[in-house]
């Protein structure tokens, strides 16, 4: 996460968040695309979960 992000309902109808800057959440791909496109997050490489 590039910044704090509030709790939200994912496309799978599950609740995610809230998140803080620096968190590395797993969210549905559709939601991840929106978060990245709006500048709230960036994608990580598969092995980059530290």
CHARMM-style PDB file with segment names, atoms N, HN, CA, C and O in Angstrom:
ATOM      1  N   UNK     1       0.845  -1.173   0.000  1.00  0.00      PROA
ATOM      2  CA  UNK     1       0.000   0.000   0.000  1.00  0.00      PROA
ATOM      3  C   UNK     1       0.887   1.231   0.000  1.00  0.00      PROA
ATOM      4  O   UNK     1       1.870   1.308   0.737  1.00  0.00      PROA
ATOM      5  N   UNK     2       0.526   2.190  -0.836  1.00  0.00      PROA
ATOM      6  HN  UNK     2      -0.272   2.127  -1.434  1.00  0.00      PROA
ATOM      7  CA  UNK     2       1.267   3.448  -0.891  1.00  0.00      PROA
ATOM      8  C   UNK     2       0.761   4.457   0.130  1.00  0.00      PROA
ATOM      9  O   UNK     2       1.446   5.434   0.436  1.00  0.00      PROA
ATOM     10  N   UNK     3      -0.428   4.223   0.653  1.00  0.00      PROA
ATOM     11  HN  UNK     3      -0.984   3.430   0.405  1.00  0.00      PROA
ATOM     12  CA  UNK     3      -0.996   5.093   1.682  1.00  0.00      PROA
ATOM     13  C   UNK     3      -2.067   4.324   2.451  1.00  0.00      PROA
ATOM     14  O   UNK     3      -2.400   3.194   2.095  1.00  0.00      PROA
ATOM     15  N   UNK     4      -2.597   4.927   3.488  1.00  0.00      PROA
ATOM     16  HN  UNK     4      -2.326   5.845   3.778  1.00  0.00      PROA
ATOM     17  CA  UNK     4      -3.663   4.277   4.254  1.00  0.00      PROA
ATOM     18  C   UNK     4      -4.887   4.095   3.365  1.00  0.00      PROA
ATOM     19  O   UNK     4      -5.147   4.905   2.475  1.00  0.00      PROA
ATOM     20  N   UNK     5      -5.633   3.027   3.614  1.00  0.00      PROA
ATOM     21  HN  UNK     5      -5.422   2.369   4.337  1.00  0.00      PROA
ATOM     22  CA  UNK     5      -6.797   2.712   2.789  1.00  0.00      PROA
ATOM     23  C   UNK     5      -7.882   2.146   3.707  1.00  0.00      PROA
ATOM     24  O   UNK     5      -7.598   1.276   4.530  1.00  0.00      PROA
ATOM     25  N   UNK     6      -9.113   2.627   3.578  1.00  0.00      PROA
ATOM     26  HN  UNK     6      -9.344   3.334   2.909  1.00  0.00      PROA
ATOM     27  CA  UNK     6     -10.185   2.186   4.479  1.00  0.00      PROA
ATOM     28  C   UNK     6     -10.663   0.765   4.174  1.00  0.00      PROA
ATOM     29  O   UNK     6     -10.334   0.186   3.138  1.00  0.00      PROA
ATOM     30  N   UNK     7     -11.440   0.228   5.096  1.00  0.00      PROA
ATOM     31  HN  UNK     7     -11.708   0.697   5.937  1.00  0.00      PROA
ATOM     32  CA  UNK     7     -12.083  -1.071   4.902  1.00  0.00      PROA
ATOM     33  C   UNK     7     -13.003  -0.987   3.684  1.00  0.00      PROA
ATOM     34  O   UNK     7     -13.632   0.043   3.440  1.00  0.00      PROA
ATOM     35  N   UNK     8     -13.073  -2.085   2.923  1.00  0.00      PROA
ATOM     36  HN  UNK     8     -12.562  -2.921   3.121  1.00  0.00      PROA
ATOM     37  CA  UNK     8     -13.968  -2.110   1.758  1.00  0.00      PROA
ATOM     38  C   UNK     8     -14.460  -3.534   1.520  1.00  0.00      PROA
ATOM     39  O   UNK     8     -13.881  -4.499   2.020  1.00  0.00      PROA
ATOM     40  N   UNK     9     -15.534  -3.647   0.749  1.00  0.00      PROA
ATOM     41  HN  UNK     9     -16.004  -2.863   0.343  1.00  0.00      PROA
ATOM     42  CA  UNK     9     -16.053  -4.949   0.343  1.00  0.00      PROA
ATOM     43  C   UNK     9     -15.485  -5.286  -1.017  1.00  0.00      PROA
ATOM     44  O   UNK     9     -15.657  -4.528  -1.972  1.00  0.00      PROA
ATOM     45  N   UNK    10     -14.806  -6.421  -1.113  1.00  0.00      PROA
ATOM     46  HN  UNK    10     -14.666  -7.037  -0.338  1.00  0.00      PROA
ATOM     47  CA  UNK    10     -14.191  -6.836  -2.371  1.00  0.00      PROA
ATOM     48  C   UNK    10     -15.210  -7.375  -3.353  1.00  0.00      PROA
ATOM     49  O   UNK    10     -16.382  -7.560  -3.025  1.00  0.00      PROA
ATOM     50  N   UNK    11     -14.741  -7.622  -4.561  1.00  0.00      PROA
ATOM     51  HN  UNK    11     -13.789  -7.472  -4.827  1.00  0.00      PROA
ATOM     52  CA  UNK    11     -15.622  -8.160  -5.603  1.00  0.00      PROA
ATOM     53  C   UNK    11     -16.124  -9.554  -5.245  1.00  0.00      PROA
ATOM     54  O   UNK    11     -17.104 -10.030  -5.819  1.00  0.00      PROA
ATOM     55  N   UNK    12     -15.451 -10.209  -4.292  1.00  0.00      PROA
ATOM     56  HN  UNK    12     -14.655  -9.822  -3.827  1.00  0.00      PROA
ATOM     57  CA  UNK    12     -15.897 -11.517  -3.825  1.00  0.00      PROA
ATOM     58  C   UNK    12     -16.831 -11.407  -2.618  1.00  0.00      PROA
ATOM     59  O   UNK    12     -17.177 -12.414  -2.001  1.00  0.00      PROA
ATOM     60  N   UNK    13     -17.240 -10.167  -2.284  1.00  0.00      PROA
ATOM     61  HN  UNK    13     -16.960  -9.349  -2.786  1.00  0.00      PROA
ATOM     62  CA  UNK    13     -18.150  -9.834  -1.194  1.00  0.00      PROA
ATOM     63  C   UNK    13     -17.554 -10.064   0.199  1.00  0.00      PROA
ATOM     64  O   UNK    13     -18.281 -10.059   1.192  1.00  0.00      PROA
ATOM     65  N   UNK    14     -16.240 -10.264   0.273  1.00  0.00      PROA
ATOM     66  HN  UNK    14     -15.649 -10.268  -0.533  1.00  0.00      PROA
ATOM     67  CA  UNK    14     -15.537 -10.358   1.546  1.00  0.00      PROA
ATOM     68  C   UNK    14     -15.100  -8.958   1.959  1.00  0.00      PROA
ATOM     69  O   UNK    14     -14.939  -8.080   1.111  1.00  0.00      PROA
ATOM     70  N   UNK    15     -14.907  -8.749   3.260  1.00  0.00      PROA
ATOM     71  HN  UNK    15     -15.037  -9.462   3.949  1.00  0.00      PROA
ATOM     72  CA  UNK    15     -14.455  -7.460   3.787  1.00  0.00      PROA
ATOM     73  C   UNK    15     -12.921  -7.461   3.852  1.00  0.00      PROA
ATOM     74  O   UNK    15     -12.318  -8.420   4.334  1.00  0.00      PROA
ATOM     75  N   UNK    16     -12.301  -6.392   3.369  1.00  0.00      PROA
ATOM     76  HN  UNK    16     -12.791  -5.613   2.978  1.00  0.00      PROA
ATOM     77  CA  UNK    16     -10.849  -6.238   3.382  1.00  0.00      PROA
ATOM     78  C   UNK    16     -10.487  -4.922   4.059  1.00  0.00      PROA
ATOM     79  O   UNK    16     -11.241  -3.951   4.003  1.00  0.00      PROA
ATOM     80  N   UNK    17      -9.310  -4.909   4.705  1.00  0.00      PROA
ATOM     81  HN  UNK    17      -8.698  -5.698   4.750  1.00  0.00      PROA
ATOM     82  CA  UNK    17      -8.828  -3.695   5.317  1.00  0.00      PROA
ATOM     83  C   UNK    17      -9.401  -3.487   6.700  1.00  0.00      PROA
ATOM     84  O   UNK    17     -10.060  -4.369   7.251  1.00  0.00      PROA
ATOM     85  N   UNK    18      -9.150  -2.332   7.250  1.00  0.00      PROA
ATOM     86  HN  UNK    18      -8.615  -1.616   6.803  1.00  0.00      PROA
ATOM     87  CA  UNK    18      -8.405  -1.219   6.659  1.00  0.00      PROA
ATOM     88  C   UNK    18      -6.904  -1.545   6.590  1.00  0.00      PROA
ATOM     89  O   UNK    18      -6.407  -2.409   7.311  1.00  0.00      PROA
ATOM     90  N   UNK    19      -6.208  -0.840   5.716  1.00  0.00      PROA
ATOM     91  HN  UNK    19      -6.611  -0.137   5.129  1.00  0.00      PROA
ATOM     92  CA  UNK    19      -4.779  -1.045   5.516  1.00  0.00      PROA
ATOM     93  C   UNK    19      -4.026   0.229   5.813  1.00  0.00      PROA
ATOM     94  O   UNK    19      -4.555   1.333   5.692  1.00  0.00      PROA
ATOM     95  N   UNK    20      -2.772   0.050   6.206  1.00  0.00      PROA
ATOM     96  HN  UNK    20      -2.342  -0.847   6.304  1.00  0.00      PROA
ATOM     97  CA  UNK    20      -1.888   1.180   6.448  1.00  0.00      PROA
ATOM     98  C   UNK    20      -0.797   1.194   5.394  1.00  0.00      PROA
ATOM     99  O   UNK    20      -0.487   0.161   4.800  1.00  0.00      PROA
ATOM    100  N   UNK    21      -0.224   2.345   5.166  1.00  0.00      PROA
ATOM    101  HN  UNK    21      -0.476   3.184   5.649  1.00  0.00      PROA
ATOM    102  CA  UNK    21       0.881   2.473   4.228  1.00  0.00      PROA
ATOM    103  C   UNK    21       1.936   1.425   4.567  1.00  0.00      PROA
ATOM    104  O   UNK    21       2.311   1.265   5.728  1.00  0.00      PROA
ATOM    105  N   UNK    22       2.405   0.722   3.558  1.00  0.00      PROA
ATOM    106  HN  UNK    22       2.100   0.852   2.615  1.00  0.00      PROA
ATOM    107  CA  UNK    22       3.421  -0.306   3.750  1.00  0.00      PROA
ATOM    108  C   UNK    22       2.862  -1.715   3.884  1.00  0.00      PROA
ATOM    109  O   UNK    22       3.605  -2.686   3.737  1.00  0.00      PROA
ATOM    110  N   UNK    23       1.542  -1.849   4.164  1.00  0.00      PROA
ATOM    111  HN  UNK    23       0.939  -1.060   4.283  1.00  0.00      PROA
ATOM    112  CA  UNK    23       0.934  -3.175   4.238  1.00  0.00      PROA
ATOM    113  C   UNK    23       1.002  -3.844   2.869  1.00  0.00      PROA
ATOM    114  O   UNK    23       1.050  -3.173   1.838  1.00  0.00      PROA
ATOM    115  N   UNK    24       1.005  -5.173   2.875  1.00  0.00      PROA
ATOM    116  HN  UNK    24       0.965  -5.718   3.712  1.00  0.00      PROA
ATOM    117  CA  UNK    24       1.074  -5.944   1.634  1.00  0.00      PROA
ATOM    118  C   UNK    24      -0.092  -6.931   1.585  1.00  0.00      PROA
ATOM    119  O   UNK    24       0.105  -8.139   1.719  1.00  0.00      PROA
ATOM    120  N   UNK    25      -1.305  -6.412   1.392  1.00  0.00      PROA
ATOM    121  HN  UNK    25      -1.465  -5.431   1.283  1.00  0.00      PROA
ATOM    122  CA  UNK    25      -2.485  -7.286   1.442  1.00  0.00      PROA
ATOM    123  C   UNK    25      -2.674  -8.103   0.170  1.00  0.00      PROA
ATOM    124  O   UNK    25      -2.150  -7.773  -0.894  1.00  0.00      PROA
ATOM    125  N   UNK    26      -3.426  -9.162   0.314  1.00  0.00      PROA
ATOM    126  HN  UNK    26      -3.852  -9.431   1.178  1.00  0.00      PROA
ATOM    127  CA  UNK    26      -3.889  -9.936  -0.845  1.00  0.00      PROA
ATOM    128  C   UNK    26      -5.378  -9.622  -0.992  1.00  0.00      PROA
ATOM    129  O   UNK    26      -6.170  -9.868  -0.082  1.00  0.00      PROA
ATOM    130  N   UNK    27      -5.736  -9.084  -2.131  1.00  0.00      PROA
ATOM    131  HN  UNK    27      -5.093  -8.884  -2.870  1.00  0.00      PROA
ATOM    132  CA  UNK    27      -7.128  -8.747  -2.419  1.00  0.00      PROA
ATOM    133  C   UNK    27      -7.478  -9.289  -3.788  1.00  0.00      PROA
ATOM    134  O   UNK    27      -6.577  -9.615  -4.561  1.00  0.00      PROA
ATOM    135  N   UNK    28      -8.775  -9.398  -4.121  1.00  0.00      PROA
ATOM    136  HN  UNK    28      -9.507  -9.133  -3.493  1.00  0.00      PROA
ATOM    137  CA  UNK    28      -9.156  -9.873  -5.452  1.00  0.00      PROA
ATOM    138  C   UNK    28      -8.497  -9.019  -6.551  1.00  0.00      PROA
ATOM    139  O   UNK    28      -8.312  -7.813  -6.388  1.00  0.00      PROA
ATOM    140  N   UNK    29      -8.158  -9.657  -7.644  1.00  0.00      PROA
ATOM    141  HN  UNK    29      -8.309 -10.637  -7.776  1.00  0.00      PROA
ATOM    142  CA  UNK    29      -7.446  -8.977  -8.728  1.00  0.00      PROA
ATOM    143  C   UNK    29      -8.181  -7.737  -9.232  1.00  0.00      PROA
ATOM    144  O   UNK    29      -7.548  -6.717  -9.504  1.00  0.00      PROA
ATOM    145  N   UNK    30      -9.494  -7.807  -9.359  1.00  0.00      PROA
ATOM    146  HN  UNK    30     -10.009  -8.635  -9.138  1.00  0.00      PROA
ATOM    147  CA  UNK    30     -10.267  -6.647  -9.819  1.00  0.00      PROA
ATOM    148  C   UNK    30     -10.072  -5.457  -8.876  1.00  0.00      PROA
ATOM    149  O   UNK    30      -9.900  -4.322  -9.322  1.00  0.00      PROA
ATOM    150  N   UNK    31     -10.102  -5.732  -7.569  1.00  0.00      PROA
ATOM    151  HN  UNK    31     -10.242  -6.653  -7.207  1.00  0.00      PROA
ATOM    152  CA  UNK    31      -9.899  -4.663  -6.590  1.00  0.00      PROA
ATOM    153  C   UNK    31      -8.467  -4.158  -6.624  1.00  0.00      PROA
ATOM    154  O   UNK    31      -8.230  -2.954  -6.527  1.00  0.00      PROA
ATOM    155  N   UNK    32      -7.513  -5.064  -6.761  1.00  0.00      PROA
ATOM    156  HN  UNK    32      -7.705  -6.043  -6.840  1.00  0.00      PROA
ATOM    157  CA  UNK    32      -6.106  -4.659  -6.839  1.00  0.00      PROA
ATOM    158  C   UNK    32      -5.879  -3.735  -8.039  1.00  0.00      PROA
ATOM    159  O   UNK    32      -5.176  -2.731  -7.927  1.00  0.00      PROA
ATOM    160  N   UNK    33      -6.469  -4.073  -9.175  1.00  0.00      PROA
ATOM    161  HN  UNK    33      -7.041  -4.889  -9.266  1.00  0.00      PROA
ATOM    162  CA  UNK    33      -6.329  -3.233 -10.366  1.00  0.00      PROA
ATOM    163  C   UNK    33      -6.821  -1.813 -10.094  1.00  0.00      PROA
ATOM    164  O   UNK    33      -6.160  -0.848 -10.480  1.00  0.00      PROA
ATOM    165  N   UNK    34      -7.959  -1.676  -9.444  1.00  0.00      PROA
ATOM    166  HN  UNK    34      -8.495  -2.460  -9.131  1.00  0.00      PROA
ATOM    167  CA  UNK    34      -8.526  -0.361  -9.128  1.00  0.00      PROA
ATOM    168  C   UNK    34      -7.611   0.390  -8.172  1.00  0.00      PROA
ATOM    169  O   UNK    34      -7.336   1.573  -8.372  1.00  0.00      PROA
ATOM    170  N   UNK    35      -7.138  -0.295  -7.133  1.00  0.00      PROA
ATOM    171  HN  UNK    35      -7.362  -1.256  -6.970  1.00  0.00      PROA
ATOM    172  CA  UNK    35      -6.269   0.350  -6.147  1.00  0.00      PROA
ATOM    173  C   UNK    35      -4.975   0.854  -6.793  1.00  0.00      PROA
ATOM    174  O   UNK    35      -4.511   1.952  -6.486  1.00  0.00      PROA
ATOM    175  N   UNK    36      -4.402   0.056  -7.679  1.00  0.00      PROA
ATOM    176  HN  UNK    36      -4.780  -0.836  -7.929  1.00  0.00      PROA
ATOM    177  CA  UNK    36      -3.176   0.453  -8.376  1.00  0.00      PROA
ATOM    178  C   UNK    36      -3.462   1.604  -9.335  1.00  0.00      PROA
ATOM    179  O   UNK    36      -2.712   2.580  -9.369  1.00  0.00      PROA
ATOM    180  N   UNK    37      -4.530   1.500 -10.107  1.00  0.00      PROA
ATOM    181  HN  UNK    37      -5.139   0.707 -10.079  1.00  0.00      PROA
ATOM    182  CA  UNK    37      -4.864   2.544 -11.087  1.00  0.00      PROA
ATOM    183  C   UNK    37      -5.148   3.891 -10.437  1.00  0.00      PROA
ATOM    184  O   UNK    37      -4.931   4.935 -11.051  1.00  0.00      PROA
ATOM    185  N   UNK    38      -5.633   3.875  -9.197  1.00  0.00      PROA
ATOM    186  HN  UNK    38      -5.809   3.027  -8.697  1.00  0.00      PROA
ATOM    187  CA  UNK    38      -5.918   5.125  -8.471  1.00  0.00      PROA
ATOM    188  C   UNK    38      -4.723   5.615  -7.657  1.00  0.00      PROA
ATOM    189  O   UNK    38      -4.815   6.627  -6.961  1.00  0.00      PROA
ATOM    190  N   UNK    39      -3.599   4.896  -7.745  1.00  0.00      PROA
ATOM    191  HN  UNK    39      -3.525   4.075  -8.310  1.00  0.00      PROA
ATOM    192  CA  UNK    39      -2.383   5.331  -7.071  1.00  0.00      PROA
ATOM    193  C   UNK    39      -2.311   4.993  -5.594  1.00  0.00      PROA
ATOM    194  O   UNK    39      -1.458   5.523  -4.882  1.00  0.00      PROA
ATOM    195  N   UNK    40      -3.197   4.114  -5.120  1.00  0.00      PROA
ATOM    196  HN  UNK    40      -3.890   3.684  -5.699  1.00  0.00      PROA
ATOM    197  CA  UNK    40      -3.203   3.748  -3.705  1.00  0.00      PROA
ATOM    198  C   UNK    40      -2.291   2.571  -3.386  1.00  0.00      PROA
ATOM    199  O   UNK    40      -1.949   2.351  -2.224  1.00  0.00      PROA
ATOM    200  N   UNK    41      -1.894   1.815  -4.404  1.00  0.00      PROA
ATOM    201  HN  UNK    41      -2.172   1.994  -5.348  1.00  0.00      PROA
ATOM    202  CA  UNK    41      -1.102   0.601  -4.183  1.00  0.00      PROA
ATOM    203  C   UNK    41      -0.225   0.361  -5.396  1.00  0.00      PROA
ATOM    204  O   UNK    41      -0.370   1.008  -6.434  1.00  0.00      PROA
ATOM    205  N   UNK    42       0.688  -0.585  -5.240  1.00  0.00      PROA
ATOM    206  HN  UNK    42       0.806  -1.110  -4.397  1.00  0.00      PROA
ATOM    207  CA  UNK    42       1.482  -1.048  -6.369  1.00  0.00      PROA
ATOM    208  C   UNK    42       1.587  -2.556  -6.287  1.00  0.00      PROA
ATOM    209  O   UNK    42       1.503  -3.141  -5.207  1.00  0.00      PROA
ATOM    210  N   UNK    43       1.772  -3.179  -7.445  1.00  0.00      PROA
ATOM    211  HN  UNK    43       1.840  -2.703  -8.322  1.00  0.00      PROA
ATOM    212  CA  UNK    43       1.905  -4.631  -7.480  1.00  0.00      PROA
ATOM    213  C   UNK    43       3.285  -5.028  -6.983  1.00  0.00      PROA
ATOM    214  O   UNK    43       4.257  -4.298  -7.177  1.00  0.00      PROA
ATOM    215  N   UNK    44       3.366  -6.180  -6.345  1.00  0.00      PROA
ATOM    216  HN  UNK    44       2.577  -6.773  -6.188  1.00  0.00      PROA
ATOM    217  CA  UNK    44       4.629  -6.753  -5.906  1.00  0.00      PROA
ATOM    218  C   UNK    44       4.927  -7.977  -6.743  1.00  0.00      PROA
ATOM    219  O   UNK    44       4.017  -8.618  -7.268  1.00  0.00      PROA
ATOM    220  N   UNK    45       6.212  -8.303  -6.867  1.00  0.00      PROA
ATOM    221  HN  UNK    45       6.952  -7.782  -6.440  1.00  0.00      PROA
ATOM    222  CA  UNK    45       6.582  -9.554  -7.507  1.00  0.00      PROA
ATOM    223  C   UNK    45       6.115 -10.696  -6.620  1.00  0.00      PROA
ATOM    224  O   UNK    45       6.029 -10.534  -5.402  1.00  0.00      PROA
ATOM    225  N   UNK    46       5.814 -11.844  -7.203  1.00  0.00      PROA
ATOM    226  HN  UNK    46       5.884 -11.976  -8.192  1.00  0.00      PROA
ATOM    227  CA  UNK    46       5.315 -12.998  -6.458  1.00  0.00      PROA
ATOM    228  C   UNK    46       6.170 -13.305  -5.227  1.00  0.00      PROA
ATOM    229  O   UNK    46       5.624 -13.611  -4.167  1.00  0.00      PROA
ATOM    230  N   UNK    47       7.481 -13.231  -5.345  1.00  0.00      PROA
ATOM    231  HN  UNK    47       7.924 -12.983  -6.206  1.00  0.00      PROA
ATOM    232  CA  UNK    47       8.358 -13.592  -4.240  1.00  0.00      PROA
ATOM    233  C   UNK    47       8.642 -12.450  -3.283  1.00  0.00      PROA
ATOM    234  O   UNK    47       9.414 -12.629  -2.341  1.00  0.00      PROA
ATOM    235  N   UNK    48       8.049 -11.285  -3.489  1.00  0.00      PROA
ATOM    236  HN  UNK    48       7.423 -11.139  -4.254  1.00  0.00      PROA
ATOM    237  CA  UNK    48       8.350 -10.102  -2.687  1.00  0.00      PROA
ATOM    238  C   UNK    48       7.295  -9.862  -1.616  1.00  0.00      PROA
ATOM    239  O   UNK    48       6.529  -8.902  -1.694  1.00  0.00      PROA
ATOM    240  N   UNK    49       7.259 -10.742  -0.608  1.00  0.00      PROA
ATOM    241  HN  UNK    49       7.881 -11.522  -0.544  1.00  0.00      PROA
ATOM    242  CA  UNK    49       6.257 -10.623   0.439  1.00  0.00      PROA
ATOM    243  C   UNK    49       6.875 -10.359   1.798  1.00  0.00      PROA
ATOM    244  O   UNK    49       6.217 -10.553   2.820  1.00  0.00      PROA
ATOM    245  N   UNK    50       8.113  -9.925   1.832  1.00  0.00      PROA
ATOM    246  HN  UNK    50       8.648  -9.767   1.002  1.00  0.00      PROA
ATOM    247  CA  UNK    50       8.774  -9.664   3.120  1.00  0.00      PROA
ATOM    248  C   UNK    50       8.342  -8.350   3.715  1.00  0.00      PROA
ATOM    249  OT1 UNK    50       8.803  -7.980   4.795  1.00  0.00      PROA
TER     250      UNK     50
END
